[in-house]
Amino acid sequence: MIDESSPVTAFQRDAVSTPVSPAEFRAGMRQLAAAVTIATTLHGGARAGMTATAVMSLTAEPPQLGLAVNRSNASCPAIAGAGVFAVNVLRHDQAGLARRFAGADGVTGEERFTEGRWGRRATGSPVLLDAAAAFDCRVVQAIDLSSHVLFVGQVEDVLAVPAATPLLFMDGTWASLVRADDHDFRAYEQVIGRIDAAIDAAVAKRVPPAQQLDDFIRQFSQISARSRGIVREFFDREAVAPTQSLDAINRLKRGVEGKLMGLLADGTTSGDFDVADPAVAAHAIIGLVNSAHRWPETGDATAADALGGRIGALATGMVLRRGGRECADSA
Ligand SMILES: Cc1cc2nc3c(=O)[nH]c(=O)nc-3n(C[C@H](O)[C@H](O)[C@H](O)COP(=O)(O)O)c2cc1C
């Protein structure tokens, strides 16, 4: 008997036919980045496990999650028979295990567990001890979904490593997360702050402009070379940086650019530099030094200092007035 007043019943009837083909559905689903897990169980004394992305959080009170398992997988009757399962959330460096538990090596059943550190918690289902997280569950419902069974598990135990980077699967390939971790952005902001202080200090010396410029670029290069790890991390994460952090960083960068343009313009007025466009010259110099994080790493502070000296001489040479010779940016 269909209850017409229930929206849930109406949805059940609508789901009977659809113009969307399985191929179209899969094409869309390829774009749904998913955390990769290994779902395991212990049935009749034998362990079973399979790679699974069809896992979802259902309710926190009571703690329940859903796991959709293909009926043709050996894990399906094993979980149904055992009435328990564990969902092990993989870390970014565990794609090998994910492949193994998806059957890629041709390894099945118990043999899959010869790789990885496995233990047991509340239900006896295999728990991966170095997973990003593990949920040990008791089956409270098994819902028939044509090719799959949706197991609803009540979570009886949780193991979690909050800072772990998870393994993802999307568009047919393994992937990992770029985290928008505020700490990294503050560290980079401090690097730009030191560069800003370096140009202030160089200009305050009241030495000839060429010396001010050389001094600043040396400092800039040394700071960049010594902070290459922080700079690299920033460029990797810039796309996910919180707007507030990016605004602060960009404000500082615009400040440095403005001060460098001022230094180049003053030097041109005094006849020390030959710069047609201080903005272009400032960006060219910054671009030159900005690549410092990609220079070969020697792990030696004195090497970073020597490199700073050479880059300083190179950049100063670009803008210095020389008898009859044109400068790089005005050529
Ligand atoms: C990235 C990825 C995600 C998968 N997710 C699921 C899933 O959520 N449910 C499922 O039934 N099979 C899933 N599979 C397929 C199973 O892992 C695979 O068929 C496995 O060999 C089944 O093992 P079993 O027959 O021992 O249970 C996935 C495979 C891969 C590579």
The ligand as an ORCA input file, in Angstrom:
! r2SCAN-3c Opt
* xyz 0 1
  C      38.779      3.040     -6.303
  C      37.876      1.831     -6.179
  C      36.702      1.929     -5.460
  C      35.840      0.845     -5.328
  N      34.698      0.987     -4.607
  C      33.849     -0.060     -4.479
  C      32.670      0.073     -3.702
  O      32.411      1.106     -3.097
  N      31.830     -0.994     -3.630
  C      32.103     -2.180     -4.265
  O      31.306     -3.106     -4.163
  N      33.240     -2.337     -4.987
  C      34.118     -1.319     -5.095
  N      35.279     -1.466     -5.810
  C      35.588     -2.764     -6.427
  C      36.138     -3.780     -5.417
  O      37.176     -3.234     -4.638
  C      36.707     -5.005     -6.146
  O      35.711     -5.551     -6.959
  C      37.255     -6.038     -5.184
  O      38.118     -6.923     -5.878
  C      36.172     -6.873     -4.521
  O      36.804     -7.832     -3.693
  P      36.050     -9.114     -3.141
  O      35.427     -9.826     -4.326
  O      37.098     -9.918     -2.454
  O      35.006     -8.618     -2.194
  C      36.160     -0.392     -5.944
  C      37.354     -0.501     -6.675
  C      38.209      0.605     -6.790
  C      39.486      0.471     -7.562
*
